[in-house]
């Protein structure tokens, strides 16, 4: 074979494209994560329901009008809390890392930890107090936006994608050989279920792609990995919509 002169260190070392089976493994991670999250939410609702039942019982016995009103207000407040827990907007997301292992993250992990033992299932991500200066990816902190406030960085650093990316990428050298990161996202809010990242995490993924020499894939609903393209990262106007439309299967 002729000597072709200087080649870049990473050529010929490109990881094969992820497959449906990677997406399915990640989906399995999300299912396990949802089971944990669901039982936590159920226990919260159950506790509130018990409290409400007791107040309700008392309510009928109370004769004083003012006291009755006070209890009724408390019941209404608990009702609101119950609905809040039942309709809680959150995300469970699994990232297949460079080694092909799943790492699942939960967006309300700090709150979850208050009632659950840490069994190392969920990715902790960067500690909240350290997030202020940005999420560390490949030895450098990534600020979500040039104008990102400490609070903005702290909150977004708690998004699932940031948690998983941080754990795999914080110590990675910039010159490391390329590899793939594959996400399966289960984001639920009042609009329904979504398999796409938020615009802020999209930009963070773009940053990781360039800064950490990784390829990023997000699984669509059919569990096909959609590759995050360079042009989509470069075009701030249309890039996010174009990529997420592909993941949603709308393109
Ligand atoms: Zn996000």
Boltz pocket constraint, residues with backbone or C-beta under 6 A from the ligand:
constraints:
  - pocket:
      binder: B
      contacts: [[A, 156], [A, 159], [A, 160], [A, 161], [A, 197], [A, 198], [A, 199], [A, 200], [A, 201], [A, 202]]
      max_distance: 6.0
